[in-house]
Amino acid sequence: MATSTGATPAYLLAPEVSALLWYMPDQRHHMLFATMWNTGIRIGEARTLTPESFDLDGLRPFVRVLSEKVRARRGPHRKMRSAWSR
């Protein structure tokens, strides 16, 4: 297992991820973790994925990922609203 200078591993190696996926009985979890491993996305980004996020028919298949931080806001942020209301 890959380790950092501390006691906890810094990351998993490909054979370790393969073993983890092999023993995952739930197909949904298997697909989630396989997608996260193969794309490098985080769990928050994985939560935003829809079937439309996947383009697998082109010459270069890709996954369109939206960050959770990218959100359209209407009006000021709540912290600013509280400052304005004083």
Secondary structure, DSSP 8 states (H G I E B T S, - for coil): ----SSSS-S---HHHHHHHHHT---HHHHHHHHHHHHH---HHHHHT--GGGEE-SSSS-EE----TT-----SS-HHHHHHHT-
